[in-house]
Amino acid sequence: MKRLAFKMKLKPGFKDEYIRRHKNIWPELKTLLAEKGVRNYTIYFDSETNCLFAIQNQEGEKSSQDLGDNPIVQKWWKHMSDIMVTNPDFSPVSIPLEEVFHMD
């Protein structure tokens, strides 16, 4: 199983809305991620920078970052685009992070 990490950026003042939307994450999106092997997906928020730091375990070759052609993912991106920094296709601007230490 691979561990992946990446960061995204939340627009200022939208932390509570981001949390609310994720508490109500669509069941079909959760199912899709699980079917594609995404496990232990956690997102952290840094209030000094408005950065979101995501960590996930991945079984198989693709991560959540590789599902952009799926209509459910595209709909979620559009749903979140008003509170996040996004690309022209509404996908969140996402920057991979290099793992430099891990301890079990």
C-alpha positions in Angstrom: 0.0 0.0 0.0 1.3 3.4 -1.0 1.0 6.6 1.2 0.3 9.8 -0.7 0.2 13.4 0.5 -0.7 16.6 -1.2 -1.7 20.1 -0.4 -4.6 22.3 -1.6 -5.6 25.9 -0.8 -8.9 27.0 0.8 -10.1 30.5 0.1 -10.0 32.7 3.2 -13.0 32.5 5.6 -14.3 29.1 4.3 -13.0 26.7 6.9 -16.4 26.0 8.5 -18.1 25.6 5.1 -15.3 23.2 4.0 -15.9 21.1 7.2 -19.6 21.2 6.7 -19.5 19.9 3.1 -17.1 17.1 4.1 -19.3 16.0 7.0 -22.0 15.6 4.3 -19.7 14.1 1.6 -21.8 12.4 -1.0 -22.2 8.6 -0.5 -21.5 8.0 -4.2 -18.1 9.8 -3.9 -17.1 7.8 -0.8 -18.1 4.6 -2.6 -16.0 5.6 -5.7 -12.9 6.4 -3.6 -13.2 3.1 -1.7 -13.7 1.1 -5.0 -10.6 2.8 -6.4 -8.5 1.7 -3.3 -8.3 5.0 -1.4 -8.0 4.2 2.3 -7.4 6.3 5.5 -7.9 9.6 3.7 -7.3 12.5 6.1 -7.2 16.2 5.4 -5.7 18.7 7.8 -6.1 22.5 7.8 -3.3 25.1 8.5 -5.0 28.3 9.6 -1.9 30.4 9.1 -1.8 29.7 5.4 -5.3 28.4 4.6 -3.6 25.3 3.2 -5.2 21.9 3.3 -2.9 18.9 3.7 -4.2 15.6 2.6 -2.9 12.1 3.3 -4.2 8.9 2.0 -3.2 5.3 1.7 -3.7 3.8 -1.8 -4.1 0.2 -2.9 -3.5 -0.2 -6.6 -2.0 2.2 -9.1 -4.4 5.2 -9.0 -5.0 7.7 -6.2 -7.9 10.1 -5.7 -5.8 12.6 -7.8 -6.2 10.3 -10.8 -10.0 10.3 -10.9 -10.6 13.6 -12.7 -12.4 12.0 -15.7 -15.1 10.6 -13.4 -18.4 12.5 -13.6 -19.0 12.2 -9.8 -15.5 13.7 -9.1 -16.1 16.5 -11.6 -19.4 17.3 -10.0 -17.7 17.4 -6.5 -15.0 19.7 -7.9 -17.6 22.1 -9.2 -19.5 22.0 -5.8 -16.2 22.9 -4.0 -14.9 25.4 -6.5 -16.5 28.4 -4.8 -14.4 27.9 -1.6 -11.2 26.5 -2.9 -8.4 27.6 -5.2 -9.0 25.7 -8.5 -7.8 25.1 -12.0 -10.0 26.1 -15.0 -11.6 22.7 -15.0 -12.7 23.3 -11.3 -10.2 20.7 -10.0 -8.5 21.9 -6.9 -5.0 23.1 -7.3 -3.1 20.2 -5.8 0.6 20.0 -5.1 2.1 16.6 -4.3 4.2 16.4 -1.2 7.4 14.4 -0.9 7.5 12.0 2.0 10.7 12.5 4.0 10.0 10.6 7.1 7.5 7.9 8.3 7.3 5.9 11.5 4.8 3.1 12.2 
